[in-house]
């Protein structure tokens, strides 16, 4: 495989020193005073240009365009604003939010029979599933998009999609297929001199070379991609190139160089406020710190890694809650509408009865019979609706319970991982104490105390307790009603036993030995005054 092709070299000679497109759009927006479709287009165009520079600003412009488009009933502007906001959320790592907006945009484009807009949304949705490593679904969206791009002759967009497909094949180590798609994209972008597209191609060639262990070539491609990204102010691309250059440095045992690249990536990632990139950077930094023996720094980076991971989780959780509330509100509106319709039907029926009184007895009898039949039918329909509503409410309650269970398990797994890390650090400190001189030994003892404090902090327990109470309301109150002398550790043990964790898992979470856990279980049973034949597990399972 060649290094840098002629088409790539041609594009590299055409660097831009700024982004005159954004400056021009801002100037037009400043001078445009009308609240019309043109302003919607300007806001959307700015949001589109900003997503690689500042996704947060991109979302702001997209939301402004969306609000105005809704007032003006501008379907094109509304569809494009949903796409702008969705792509910006993807760039930040807010996948659920991004998917929600992109699906809305896709629906609008399909209603308008806008093939190009539909294809763009399909490709953008593929990006989200690719980041989630759902390769099969991502490829399905990419190839659906390619069919539509080819149908309308959008070769530039086809080339962009080829790069996305190649990215998945690189991850799957299908290198021949990846190289084939990158060549297709290079031929098109090399002809139209699309700077962002060429930067992406260079980056993917770098990834491909890294996977095939051609590290010198990988570094060359990534550095060229970095230069282009910096010139076109593609902060997302700058971040990724520094991150991948750090990976090459790690693989070639240049740890200090890798750390330097990661610190530069960190600066760029903070500019775009990308949780997904910050999470990857902190994960690599904590690994390097541990390898260099800087345990305090490793703890700091690990805590920041967890914060970014939790930020992604919390954004997705809030989005799920908002969507659930919206669905419940919609269901309530439908229920009220049905009730009003029933009231109207009943009023109309009563009016008919009043009118039939002027008719002869036979007609009256027929009317009564018909009216009775209608009442019976309405009651049957009402009963069916009530049954369906009750089933729907039960399903929603079940889904909410499953969601809380997943949330609690996810938090607990994170709890265990953190304690395991601290225990590993404790072991390392203990080994170092055996060989260190007296002064160094005192420093290590101080470090050991710090780690112990981290292992014993109450915040983790309070967070866990709050999440547990959300799932098992009133659990601790019921336990304390039976025995008020129970300590905080007793309550913590009750909760972990309630969740069916093993003795070994409980020991890791409470930071004590398995024998201590057994002793604590025995003492807890005595405090609760349980019969000999009843285990703690059996008793706690009766406390709902």
C-alpha positions as CSV (number, residue, x, y, z in Angstrom):
1,X,0.0,0.0,0.0
2,X,1.5,3.4,-1.0
3,X,2.0,6.1,1.6
4,X,0.6,9.5,0.4
5,X,-1.1,9.5,-3.0
6,X,-1.0,12.3,-5.6
7,X,-4.6,13.3,-4.8
8,X,-3.8,13.6,-1.1
9,X,-0.7,15.6,-1.8
10,X,-2.7,18.0,-4.0
11,X,-5.3,18.6,-1.3
12,X,-2.5,19.1,1.4
13,X,-1.2,22.0,-0.7
14,X,-4.6,23.8,-0.5
15,X,-4.8,24.4,3.3
16,X,-7.2,27.0,4.5
17,X,-6.0,29.4,7.3
18,X,-9.4,30.1,8.7
19,X,-13.1,29.4,8.1
20,X,-14.4,32.2,5.9
21,X,-17.7,30.3,5.5
22,X,-18.6,30.8,9.2
23,X,-17.5,34.5,9.1
24,X,-19.7,35.1,6.0
25,X,-22.7,33.3,7.6
26,X,-22.4,35.3,10.8
27,X,-22.3,38.5,8.8
28,X,-25.4,37.6,6.9
29,X,-27.2,36.6,10.0
30,X,-26.3,39.9,11.7
31,X,-27.7,41.9,8.8
32,X,-30.8,39.8,8.4
33,X,-33.5,41.3,10.6
34,X,-36.6,39.4,9.3
35,X,-37.9,36.3,11.2
36,X,-38.4,34.2,8.0
37,X,-37.3,31.1,6.2
38,X,-34.0,32.7,5.2
39,X,-33.1,33.2,8.8
40,X,-33.9,29.5,9.5
41,X,-31.5,28.6,6.7
42,X,-28.7,30.8,8.0
43,X,-29.1,29.4,11.6
44,X,-29.0,25.8,10.3
45,X,-26.0,26.5,8.1
46,X,-24.1,27.9,11.1
47,X,-25.1,24.9,13.2
48,X,-23.9,22.6,10.4
49,X,-20.5,24.4,10.1
50,X,-20.0,24.5,13.9
51,X,-20.4,20.8,14.8
52,X,-16.8,19.9,14.1
53,X,-15.6,23.1,15.8
54,X,-17.9,23.4,18.8
55,X,-20.8,20.9,19.0
56,X,-22.4,22.9,21.9
57,X,-22.6,26.0,19.8
58,X,-23.9,23.8,16.9
59,X,-26.8,22.7,19.2
60,X,-27.6,26.3,20.1
61,X,-27.9,27.4,16.5
62,X,-29.9,24.2,15.6
63,X,-32.3,24.8,18.5
64,X,-32.8,28.5,17.4
65,X,-33.5,27.3,13.8
66,X,-35.9,24.6,15.0
67,X,-37.9,27.0,17.1
68,X,-38.3,29.5,14.3
69,X,-39.1,26.8,11.7
70,X,-41.9,25.5,13.9
71,X,-43.4,29.0,14.1
72,X,-43.1,29.4,10.4
73,X,-44.3,25.8,9.6
74,X,-41.1,25.4,7.6
75,X,-40.8,21.7,7.0
76,X,-37.4,21.8,5.3
77,X,-35.9,24.0,8.0
78,X,-37.3,21.8,10.7
79,X,-36.0,18.6,9.2
80,X,-32.5,20.1,8.7
81,X,-32.4,21.6,12.3
82,X,-33.2,18.1,13.7
83,X,-30.3,16.7,11.7
84,X,-27.9,19.5,12.9
85,X,-28.8,19.0,16.5
86,X,-28.7,15.2,16.2
87,X,-25.2,15.2,14.7
88,X,-23.9,17.6,17.3
89,X,-25.2,15.4,20.1
90,X,-23.4,12.4,18.4
91,X,-20.2,14.4,18.4
92,X,-20.5,15.0,22.2
93,X,-21.3,11.3,22.8
94,X,-25.0,11.9,23.7
95,X,-26.2,9.0,21.6
96,X,-29.8,8.7,22.7
97,X,-30.4,12.4,22.3
98,X,-28.7,12.3,18.9
99,X,-30.8,9.4,17.7
100,X,-34.0,11.0,18.8
101,X,-33.4,14.1,16.7
102,X,-32.1,12.2,13.7
103,X,-35.1,9.9,13.6
104,X,-37.4,13.0,13.7
105,X,-35.5,14.5,10.9
106,X,-35.6,11.2,8.9
107,X,-39.4,11.1,9.3
108,X,-39.8,14.7,8.1
109,X,-37.5,14.1,5.0
110,X,-39.5,11.0,4.1
111,X,-42.8,12.9,4.4
112,X,-41.4,15.5,2.0
113,X,-40.0,12.8,-0.4
114,X,-36.6,14.5,0.1
115,X,-34.2,11.7,-1.0
116,X,-31.0,13.5,-0.3
117,X,-32.1,14.6,3.2
118,X,-33.3,11.1,4.0
119,X,-29.9,9.6,2.9
120,X,-28.0,12.1,5.0
121,X,-30.1,11.2,8.1
122,X,-29.6,7.4,7.5
123,X,-25.8,7.9,7.3
124,X,-25.8,10.0,10.4
125,X,-27.8,7.4,12.3
126,X,-25.2,4.8,11.2
127,X,-22.6,7.0,13.0
128,X,-24.3,6.5,16.3
129,X,-24.6,2.7,15.9
130,X,-21.0,2.5,14.8
131,X,-19.8,4.4,17.9
132,X,-21.9,1.9,20.0
133,X,-20.1,-0.9,18.1
134,X,-23.3,-2.2,16.7
135,X,-21.6,-2.9,13.4
136,X,-24.3,-4.9,11.8
137,X,-27.0,-2.2,12.2
138,X,-24.5,0.6,11.4
139,X,-23.6,-1.0,8.1
140,X,-27.3,-1.5,7.3
141,X,-27.9,2.2,7.6
142,X,-24.8,3.1,5.7
143,X,-25.6,0.9,2.7
144,X,-29.2,2.1,2.7
145,X,-27.8,5.7,2.6
146,X,-25.4,4.7,-0.3
147,X,-28.3,3.5,-2.4
148,X,-30.1,6.8,-2.1
149,X,-26.9,8.9,-2.6
150,X,-26.2,7.0,-5.8
151,X,-29.8,7.4,-6.9
152,X,-29.6,11.2,-6.7
153,X,-26.0,11.4,-7.9
154,X,-24.5,12.7,-4.6
155,X,-21.0,11.4,-5.2
156,X,-19.5,13.6,-2.5
157,X,-21.8,12.2,0.2
158,X,-21.2,8.7,-1.1
159,X,-17.4,9.2,-0.6
160,X,-18.1,10.4,3.0
161,X,-20.1,7.2,3.6
162,X,-17.4,5.0,2.1
163,X,-15.0,6.3,4.9
164,X,-17.6,5.4,7.5
165,X,-17.9,1.9,6.1
166,X,-14.1,1.5,6.0
167,X,-13.9,2.5,9.7
168,X,-16.1,-0.5,10.6
169,X,-14.1,-2.9,8.4
170,X,-10.8,-1.6,10.1
171,X,-12.4,-2.4,13.5
172,X,-13.4,-5.9,12.2
173,X,-9.8,-6.3,10.7
174,X,-11.2,-6.8,7.2
175,X,-8.3,-4.8,5.9
176,X,-8.8,-5.5,2.1
177,X,-12.4,-4.3,2.2
178,X,-11.4,-1.2,4.3
179,X,-8.6,-0.3,1.8
180,X,-11.0,-0.7,-1.1
181,X,-13.6,1.7,0.4
182,X,-10.9,4.2,1.3
183,X,-9.6,4.2,-2.2
184,X,-13.1,4.9,-3.6
185,X,-13.5,7.8,-1.2
186,X,-10.0,9.2,-2.0
187,X,-10.7,9.2,-5.7
188,X,-13.9,11.3,-5.2
189,X,-12.6,13.7,-2.5
190,X,-9.3,14.1,-4.3
191,X,-11.2,15.3,-7.3
192,X,-13.5,17.7,-5.5
193,X,-10.8,18.8,-3.0
194,X,-13.1,18.4,0.0
195,X,-10.7,19.2,2.9
196,X,-12.7,17.6,5.7
197,X,-13.2,14.4,3.7
198,X,-9.5,14.1,2.9
199,X,-8.6,14.7,6.6
200,X,-10.9,11.8,7.5
201,X,-9.3,9.5,4.8
202,X,-5.8,10.3,6.1
203,X,-6.9,9.5,9.6
204,X,-8.4,6.1,8.6
205,X,-5.3,5.2,6.6
206,X,-3.4,5.9,9.9
207,X,-5.8,3.6,11.8
208,X,-5.4,0.9,9.2
209,X,-1.6,1.1,9.3
210,X,-1.7,0.9,13.1
211,X,-3.8,-2.2,12.9
212,X,-1.4,-3.8,10.5
213,X,1.5,-2.8,12.8
214,X,3.1,-0.4,10.2
215,X,3.6,2.2,12.9
216,X,5.9,4.6,11.0
217,X,3.4,4.8,8.1
218,X,0.6,5.2,10.6
219,X,2.3,8.2,12.3
220,X,2.9,9.8,8.9
221,X,-0.8,9.6,7.9
222,X,-2.0,10.7,11.3
223,X,0.3,13.7,11.4
224,X,-0.8,14.8,7.9
225,X,-4.4,14.4,9.0
226,X,-3.7,16.5,12.1
227,X,-2.3,19.3,10.0
228,X,-5.4,19.4,7.8
229,X,-7.7,19.2,10.8
230,X,-5.9,22.1,12.5
231,X,-6.1,24.3,9.3
232,X,-9.9,23.7,8.8
233,X,-10.5,24.1,12.6
234,X,-11.9,20.6,12.9
235,X,-11.4,20.3,16.7
236,X,-13.0,16.8,16.7
237,X,-10.5,15.7,14.1
238,X,-7.6,17.2,16.0
239,X,-8.6,15.4,19.1
240,X,-8.9,12.0,17.4
241,X,-5.6,12.4,15.6
242,X,-3.7,13.2,18.9
243,X,-5.5,10.2,20.5
244,X,-4.5,7.8,17.7
245,X,-1.0,9.2,17.7
246,X,-0.8,8.4,21.4
247,X,-1.9,4.8,20.7
248,X,0.9,4.5,18.1
249,X,3.4,5.9,20.7
250,X,2.2,3.4,23.3
251,X,2.5,0.5,20.9
252,X,6.1,1.5,20.1
253,X,7.0,1.9,23.9
254,X,7.3,5.8,23.7
255,X,5.3,6.4,26.9
256,X,6.4,10.0,27.5
257,X,5.5,10.9,23.9
258,X,2.1,9.2,24.3
259,X,1.4,11.2,27.4
260,X,2.3,14.4,25.5
261,X,-0.1,13.5,22.7
262,X,-2.9,12.7,25.2
263,X,-2.5,16.0,27.0
264,X,-2.9,17.8,23.7
265,X,-5.9,15.7,22.9
266,X,-7.3,16.6,26.3
267,X,-7.1,20.3,25.5
268,X,-8.9,19.9,22.2
269,X,-11.6,17.5,23.7
270,X,-12.4,20.1,26.4
271,X,-13.1,22.7,23.6
272,X,-15.8,20.5,22.0
273,X,-17.0,19.2,25.4
274,X,-17.0,15.6,24.0
275,X,-17.7,13.2,26.9
276,X,-16.9,10.1,24.7
277,X,-13.4,11.5,23.7
278,X,-12.6,12.7,27.2
279,X,-13.6,9.3,28.6
280,X,-11.1,7.6,26.2
281,X,-8.3,10.1,26.9
282,X,-8.6,9.8,30.7
283,X,-8.7,6.0,30.4
284,X,-5.4,6.0,28.6
285,X,-3.8,8.6,30.9
286,X,-4.6,6.5,34.0
287,X,-3.1,3.4,32.4
288,X,0.1,5.4,31.6
289,X,0.2,6.8,35.1
290,X,-0.1,3.3,36.6
291,X,2.6,2.0,34.3
292,X,4.9,4.8,35.4
293,X,4.2,4.1,39.0
294,X,2.4,7.4,39.7
295,X,-0.5,5.9,41.7
296,X,-1.9,9.3,42.9
297,X,-2.1,10.6,39.4
298,X,-3.7,7.3,38.3
299,X,-6.4,7.7,40.9
300,X,-7.1,11.3,39.7
301,X,-7.4,10.2,36.0
302,X,-9.5,7.2,37.0
303,X,-12.0,9.4,38.9
304,X,-12.2,11.8,35.9
305,X,-12.8,8.8,33.6
306,X,-15.7,7.7,35.8
307,X,-17.1,11.2,35.8
308,X,-17.2,11.3,32.0
309,X,-18.7,7.8,31.9
310,X,-21.3,8.8,34.4
311,X,-22.0,12.0,32.4
312,X,-22.9,10.0,29.3
313,X,-25.0,7.6,31.4
314,X,-26.8,10.5,33.2
315,X,-27.6,12.3,29.9
316,X,-29.1,9.1,28.5
317,X,-31.0,8.5,31.8
318,X,-32.5,12.0,31.8
319,X,-33.5,11.5,28.1
320,X,-35.2,8.2,28.9
321,X,-37.1,9.8,31.8
322,X,-38.2,12.8,29.6
323,X,-39.4,10.5,26.9
324,X,-41.3,8.3,29.4
325,X,-43.0,11.4,30.8
326,X,-44.0,12.6,27.3
327,X,-45.4,9.2,26.5
328,X,-47.5,9.2,29.7
329,X,-48.7,12.7,29.0
330,X,-49.8,11.6,25.5
331,X,-51.6,8.6,26.9
332,X,-53.4,10.8,29.4
333,X,-54.5,13.2,26.6
334,X,-55.8,10.3,24.6
335,X,-57.7,8.9,27.5
336,X,-59.3,12.3,28.2
337,X,-60.2,12.6,24.5
338,X,-61.9,9.2,24.5
339,X,-63.8,10.1,27.7
340,X,-65.1,13.4,26.0
341,X,-66.1,11.5,22.9
342,X,-68.1,9.0,25.1
343,X,-69.8,11.9,26.8
344,X,-70.8,13.4,23.5
345,X,-72.2,10.1,22.3
346,X,-74.3,9.7,25.5
347,X,-75.6,13.2,25.1
348,X,-76.6,12.6,21.6
349,X,-78.3,9.4,22.6
350,X,-80.3,11.2,25.3
351,X,-81.4,13.8,22.7
352,X,-82.7,11.1,20.4
353,X,-84.7,9.6,23.3
354,X,-86.4,13.0,23.9
355,X,-87.3,13.2,20.2
356,X,-88.8,9.7,20.1
357,X,-91.3,10.5,22.7
358,X,-93.6,12.1,20.0
359,X,-93.6,8.8,18.1
360,X,-96.1,6.0,18.7
361,X,-95.5,3.3,21.4
362,X,-94.1,0.8,19.0
363,X,-91.4,3.2,17.7
364,X,-90.6,4.1,21.3
365,X,-90.2,0.5,22.2
366,X,-87.8,0.0,19.3
367,X,-85.9,3.0,20.3
368,X,-85.6,1.8,23.9
369,X,-84.3,-1.6,22.6
370,X,-81.7,0.1,20.4
371,X,-80.7,2.4,23.2
372,X,-80.2,-0.5,25.6
373,X,-78.1,-2.3,23.0
374,X,-75.9,0.8,22.5
375,X,-75.4,1.1,26.3
376,X,-74.4,-2.5,26.6
377,X,-72.0,-2.0,23.6
378,X,-70.5,1.1,25.1
379,X,-70.0,-0.6,28.4
380,X,-68.2,-3.5,26.7
381,X,-66.0,-1.0,24.8
382,X,-65.3,0.9,28.0
383,X,-64.4,-2.3,29.8
384,X,-62.1,-3.3,27.0
385,X,-60.4,0.1,27.1
386,X,-60.0,-0.1,30.8
387,X,-58.5,-3.5,30.5
388,X,-56.1,-2.2,27.8
389,X,-55.2,0.8,29.9
390,X,-54.5,-1.3,33.0
391,X,-52.3,-3.6,30.9
392,X,-50.4,-0.7,29.5
393,X,-49.8,0.8,32.9
394,X,-48.6,-2.6,34.2
395,X,-46.2,-2.8,31.2
396,X,-44.9,0.7,31.9
397,X,-44.4,-0.1,35.6
398,X,-42.5,-3.3,34.7
399,X,-40.3,-1.3,32.2
400,X,-39.6,1.3,34.9
401,X,-38.7,-1.4,37.4
402,X,-36.3,-3.1,34.9
403,X,-34.7,0.3,34.2
404,X,-34.1,1.0,37.9
405,X,-32.6,-2.5,38.3
406,X,-30.2,-2.0,35.4
407,X,-29.3,1.4,36.8
408,X,-28.6,-0.1,40.3
409,X,-26.6,-3.0,38.9
410,X,-24.6,-0.6,36.7
411,X,-23.7,1.6,39.7
412,X,-22.8,-1.4,41.8
413,X,-20.5,-2.8,39.1
414,X,-18.8,0.5,39.0
415,X,-18.6,0.5,42.8
416,X,-16.8,-2.9,42.7
417,X,-14.4,-1.9,39.9
418,X,-13.4,1.2,41.9
419,X,-12.7,-0.8,45.1
420,X,-10.8,-3.4,43.1
421,X,-8.6,-0.6,41.7
422,X,-7.9,0.7,45.2
423,X,-7.2,-2.8,46.5
424,X,-4.7,-3.3,43.6
425,X,-3.0,0.0,44.5
426,X,-2.9,-1.0,48.2
427,X,-1.1,-4.2,47.2
428,X,1.4,-2.2,45.1
429,X,2.1,0.1,48.0
430,X,2.5,-2.8,50.4
431,X,5.2,-4.3,48.1
432,X,7.0,-1.0,47.7
433,X,7.2,-0.5,51.5
434,X,9.2,-3.7,51.8
435,X,12.1,-2.3,49.8
436,X,11.9,1.5,50.3
437,X,14.3,3.5,52.6
438,X,12.8,5.1,55.8
439,X,11.8,8.4,54.3
440,X,10.3,6.9,51.2
441,X,8.6,4.4,53.5
442,X,6.9,7.2,55.4
443,X,5.6,8.7,52.1
444,X,4.2,5.4,51.1
445,X,2.5,5.0,54.4
446,X,0.9,8.4,53.9
447,X,-0.2,7.3,50.5
448,X,-1.6,4.1,52.0
449,X,-3.7,6.1,54.4
450,X,-5.1,8.3,51.6
451,X,-6.1,5.2,49.6
452,X,-7.8,3.8,52.8
453,X,-9.7,7.0,53.2
454,X,-10.9,6.7,49.6
455,X,-12.0,3.1,50.2
456,X,-14.0,4.2,53.3
457,X,-15.7,7.4,52.0
458,X,-19.4,7.6,52.8
459,X,-20.4,9.2,49.5
460,X,-20.3,5.9,47.6
461,X,-22.6,4.3,50.2
462,X,-24.9,7.3,50.3
463,X,-25.2,7.2,46.4
464,X,-25.8,3.5,46.5
465,X,-28.4,3.8,49.4
466,X,-30.3,6.5,47.4
467,X,-30.5,4.3,44.3
468,X,-31.4,1.3,46.3
469,X,-34.2,3.1,48.1
470,X,-35.6,4.2,44.7
471,X,-36.0,0.6,43.8
472,X,-37.0,-0.8,47.2
473,X,-38.9,2.0,48.8
474,X,-39.0,1.9,52.6
475,X,-36.7,-1.1,52.9
476,X,-34.3,0.4,55.5
477,X,-37.2,1.8,57.5
478,X,-38.9,-1.6,57.7
479,X,-35.6,-3.3,58.8
480,X,-35.0,-0.6,61.5
481,X,-38.6,-1.0,62.7
482,X,-37.8,-4.6,63.5
483,X,-34.4,-3.8,65.1
484,X,-33.5,-0.1,65.7
485,X,-30.0,-0.9,66.9
486,X,-28.7,-1.8,63.5
487,X,-25.5,0.1,62.4
488,X,-24.8,1.6,59.0
489,X,-22.7,-1.5,58.1
490,X,-25.6,-3.7,59.1
491,X,-27.9,-1.9,56.7
492,X,-25.3,-2.0,54.0
493,X,-25.0,-5.8,54.4
494,X,-28.8,-6.1,54.3
495,X,-29.0,-4.3,51.0
496,X,-26.2,-6.3,49.4
497,X,-27.7,-9.6,50.6
498,X,-31.1,-8.4,49.3
499,X,-29.5,-8.0,45.9
500,X,-28.2,-11.7,46.0
501,X,-24.5,-10.8,45.9
502,X,-22.1,-13.6,46.9
503,X,-19.9,-13.4,50.0
504,X,-16.9,-12.7,47.9
505,X,-18.6,-9.9,46.0
506,X,-19.8,-8.4,49.3
507,X,-16.3,-8.5,50.8
508,X,-15.0,-6.6,47.8
509,X,-17.7,-3.9,48.0
510,X,-17.3,-3.5,51.9
511,X,-13.5,-3.7,51.8
512,X,-13.4,-6.6,54.3
513,X,-12.4,-10.3,54.2
514,X,-14.8,-13.1,53.3
515,X,-14.5,-14.4,56.8
516,X,-15.5,-11.0,58.2
517,X,-18.5,-11.1,55.9
518,X,-19.6,-14.5,57.3
519,X,-19.1,-13.2,60.9
520,X,-21.1,-10.0,60.1
521,X,-24.0,-12.2,58.6
522,X,-24.1,-14.3,61.8
523,X,-24.2,-11.3,64.1
524,X,-26.9,-9.7,61.9
525,X,-29.0,-12.8,62.2
526,X,-28.6,-12.7,66.0
527,X,-29.6,-9.0,66.1
528,X,-32.7,-9.6,64.0
529,X,-33.6,-12.5,66.4
530,X,-34.3,-14.8,63.4
531,X,-35.3,-18.5,64.0
532,X,-32.5,-21.0,63.5
533,X,-34.1,-22.5,60.4
534,X,-34.6,-19.1,58.7
535,X,-31.6,-17.7,56.7
536,X,-31.0,-14.0,56.3
537,X,-31.7,-14.3,52.6
538,X,-35.1,-15.8,53.3
539,X,-36.0,-13.1,55.8
540,X,-34.8,-10.1,53.6
541,X,-36.7,-11.5,50.6
542,X,-39.9,-11.1,52.6
543,X,-39.1,-7.4,53.1
544,X,-40.4,-5.6,50.0
